[in-house]
Amino acid sequence: MSKRQQWSGWGQAQQAQQHYLVEPRYLAGGGDLRHVGEFLRASGWKDISRSSGTMLAFDSPDEMVRVAYQPPGGWQVHGAAHGHQPAWQVTLTAQTPVEIVAGLTDALAKPRSAHAPNVWAPLTEKSWSMQQDDHFVAQSPDRHAVVQYVQPGGDGSQNHWWVGARNEHGPVWNGQATASTPLHLVQSLTTALADPEPVMRPLGHVPLSNRIRVTSVSVLPDQLGAWQQTRLSAARAAAWSRNWVSSRARTAAKTSGYARTR
């Protein structure tokens, strides 16, 4: 190969790709599953998709939580009972925007905040309306998204969280969380739901609706890769930090036990 041929491909200009910023995000459509899955992988979760026969499935490092996606049903997140925490479950239909799903699943892979969780706070801070009849209900300013805490009555065993969005064509997606779902996870979900930042969708993946606002942008492949890598690098750094702290704690415990036996 001549030098001219060898160098001809280097430094070529990348071809910009057409993408769209869509808002509100809860009407943006499902999106790329890798937004959820690759973050969990980078956070040290085990990919069991092939062995489970599911399109996407990850187990937490302690095997207490599983996140799975299987069409046409959508997302299922299961948490096993542990100590004082009973088993819990969250389900989200297939067209739930991945950025909203990630609000919940990212929180599973991050340290829990020391502050007491408040599911409603992220909504009221973004001017969602609140009302209480038979249920506690929050509604988005455009009235296209709703969060409810449903109390059917009786002993409370059927209480659950319900969230969903609709456009002019009808319901777009919805989800439920058992009352036993840790509140900081439900708050992370409502935080992502109420986030006013638009989300990006490629050409051909923008819903047909007059309830959304769309801004056309041209994006280079390297830019997309850099944005994704920033998110994954943060997940890897957090996982490394947790592992380091855990390792130090185990070492200290062993050292302390050895000292007491002498």
C-alpha positions in Angstrom: 0.0 0.0 0.0 1.4 3.4 -0.9 1.8 6.2 1.6 -0.9 8.2 -0.2 -3.3 5.3 0.1 -2.3 4.6 3.7 -3.0 8.1 4.8 -6.1 8.9 2.7 -8.6 7.9 5.4 -7.0 9.8 8.2 -8.4 13.2 9.2 -11.5 12.9 7.1 -14.4 15.0 8.2 -17.1 13.2 10.0 -20.6 13.3 8.7 -23.0 15.1 11.0 -26.2 13.1 11.9 -29.6 14.6 12.2 -31.1 14.3 15.7 -33.9 16.1 17.5 -34.3 17.5 21.0 -37.7 16.6 22.3 -39.7 18.1 25.1 -41.4 17.4 27.4 -39.3 14.3 27.9 -42.2 12.2 29.1 -43.7 12.3 25.6 -40.4 11.6 23.7 -40.9 7.8 23.2 -38.8 4.9 24.5 -35.3 5.6 23.3 -32.1 3.5 23.3 -32.1 0.7 25.9 -28.3 1.0 26.2 -28.8 4.3 28.1 -30.0 2.1 31.0 -28.0 -1.1 30.4 -24.6 0.3 29.7 -24.7 2.4 32.9 -25.6 -0.6 35.0 -22.7 -2.6 33.3 -20.3 0.3 34.0 -21.5 0.3 37.7 -20.5 -3.3 38.1 -23.9 -5.0 37.5 -23.9 -8.5 35.9 -25.3 -8.8 32.4 -27.5 -12.0 32.5 -29.5 -11.1 29.3 -28.5 -14.2 27.4 -28.8 -16.7 30.2 -32.2 -15.3 31.3 -33.6 -15.4 27.8 -34.5 -11.7 28.2 -33.7 -8.9 25.8 -32.0 -7.0 28.6 -31.4 -8.2 32.2 -28.9 -7.1 34.8 -28.4 -8.3 38.4 -26.9 -6.0 41.1 -23.5 -7.1 42.5 -25.2 -8.4 45.7 -27.9 -10.2 43.5 -30.7 -8.5 45.5 -32.1 -6.4 42.6 -32.8 -7.3 39.0 -33.5 -4.9 36.1 -35.0 -6.4 33.0 -36.6 -5.3 29.7 -38.6 -7.6 27.5 -41.0 -6.5 24.7 -43.9 -6.1 24.5 -44.3 -5.8 28.2 -41.5 -3.4 29.0 -39.4 -2.9 32.1 -39.5 -4.9 35.3 -37.4 -4.1 38.4 -37.5 -6.5 41.3 -36.0 -6.0 44.7 -35.6 -9.0 47.1 -36.6 -8.8 50.8 -33.6 -7.8 52.9 -33.6 -7.1 56.6 -36.4 -4.6 57.4 -36.9 -4.0 53.7 -39.7 -6.1 52.2 -39.6 -7.3 48.5 -40.7 -4.7 46.0 -41.3 -4.3 42.3 -41.6 -1.5 39.7 -43.0 -2.1 36.2 -42.9 0.4 33.3 -44.3 -0.1 29.9 -42.2 -0.3 26.7 -42.6 3.3 25.6 -41.4 4.8 28.9 -38.5 7.1 27.9 -35.2 5.5 28.9 -34.1 8.7 30.6 -37.0 8.4 33.0 -36.3 4.6 33.6 -32.7 5.6 34.3 -33.9 8.0 37.0 -34.8 4.8 38.9 -32.1 2.4 37.7 -29.2 4.9 38.1 -30.3 5.4 41.7 -30.0 1.7 42.3 -26.3 1.9 41.4 -25.5 5.0 43.4 -25.1 5.6 47.2 -28.3 6.6 48.9 -28.7 10.2 50.0 -28.7 10.8 53.8 -31.7 13.1 53.3 -35.2 11.8 53.9 -36.9 11.1 50.6 -39.8 13.2 49.4 -41.5 11.8 46.3 -43.6 14.9 45.6 -40.9 17.6 46.1 -39.3 17.2 42.6 -42.8 17.7 41.1 -44.0 20.7 43.1 -40.6 22.4 42.5 -41.4 22.2 38.8 -44.9 23.6 39.3 -46.8 20.4 39.0 -50.3 20.7 40.7 -51.2 18.7 43.7 -54.5 17.5 44.9 -55.9 14.9 47.3 -59.2 13.2 46.9 -59.3 9.4 47.3 -55.7 9.4 46.1 -52.7 11.8 46.3 -52.3 13.1 42.7 -49.7 15.3 41.0 -50.2 16.6 37.4 -47.8 18.2 35.1 -48.5 21.8 34.0 -49.5 20.7 30.5 -51.7 18.0 32.1 -50.1 15.3 30.0 -48.3 13.4 32.9 -49.6 12.2 36.2 -48.2 10.7 39.4 -50.6 9.1 41.9 -50.4 7.2 45.2 -53.3 4.9 44.9 -55.0 3.6 48.1 -57.8 1.2 47.2 -58.8 0.7 50.8 -58.8 -2.3 53.1 -55.6 -3.2 54.9 -53.4 -1.2 52.6 -51.8 -4.3 50.9 -53.0 -3.0 47.5 -51.6 0.5 47.8 -49.2 1.4 45.0 -47.6 4.3 43.0 -48.9 4.9 39.5 -47.3 7.2 36.9 -48.1 7.7 33.3 -48.3 10.1 30.3 -50.7 10.6 27.4 -50.8 12.8 24.3 -53.7 13.6 21.9 -53.8 10.0 20.7 -54.3 8.5 24.2 -52.0 6.8 26.8 -48.4 6.7 25.8 -46.8 4.8 28.7 -47.4 4.0 32.4 -45.8 2.4 35.3 -46.5 1.0 38.8 -44.5 0.6 41.9 -45.5 -1.4 45.0 -45.9 0.6 48.2 -42.9 -1.3 49.5 -40.6 0.3 46.9 -37.9 2.3 48.7 -39.1 6.0 48.6 -35.7 7.3 47.5 -36.1 5.2 44.3 -39.6 6.6 43.7 -38.2 10.1 44.3 -35.4 9.5 41.7 -38.1 8.4 39.2 -40.2 11.6 39.8 -37.1 13.7 39.6 -36.3 12.3 36.1 -40.0 12.6 35.1 -40.2 16.3 36.0 -36.8 17.3 34.6 -37.5 20.1 32.0 -34.4 19.2 30.0 -35.2 17.8 26.5 -34.0 14.4 25.5 -32.4 13.5 22.2 -33.9 11.2 19.6 -32.4 10.2 16.2 -34.2 10.8 12.9 -37.1 8.5 12.5 -37.7 8.0 16.3 -39.6 11.2 17.1 -43.3 10.5 18.0 -46.0 11.9 15.8 -47.7 14.3 18.2 -48.5 18.0 18.4 -48.0 17.9 22.1 -44.2 17.9 21.9 -41.7 20.6 21.0 -38.9 19.5 18.7 -35.6 21.2 17.9 -33.5 19.9 15.0 -29.7 19.5 15.7 -26.8 18.1 13.8 -24.5 16.0 15.9 -21.2 14.4 15.0 -20.7 10.7 16.0 -17.7 11.7 18.1 -19.9 14.1 20.1 -22.5 11.4 20.8 -19.7 9.0 21.9 -18.2 11.6 24.2 -21.5 12.4 25.9 -22.1 8.7 26.4 -18.6 8.1 27.7 -18.9 10.9 30.3 -21.9 9.2 31.7 -20.2 5.7 31.8 -17.0 7.1 33.2 -18.9 8.6 36.1 -20.5 5.2 36.8 -17.1 3.4 36.7 -15.5 5.9 39.0 -18.4 5.5 41.5 -18.2 1.7 41.3 -14.4 1.8 41.9 -14.9 4.1 44.9 -17.5 1.8 46.4 -15.4 -1.3 45.9 -12.3 0.5 47.4 -14.3 1.6 50.5 -15.8 -1.9 50.9 -12.4 -3.5 50.6 -10.9 -1.2 53.2 -13.8 -2.0 55.6 -13.3 -5.7 55.2 -9.6 -5.4 55.7 -10.1 -3.3 58.9 -12.6 -5.8 60.2 -10.2 -8.7 59.6 -7.4 -6.8 61.3 -9.6 -5.9 64.3 -10.7 -9.6 64.6 -7.1 -10.8 64.5 -6.0 -8.3 67.1 -8.8 -9.4 69.5 -7.8 -13.1 69.2 -4.2 -12.5 70.2 
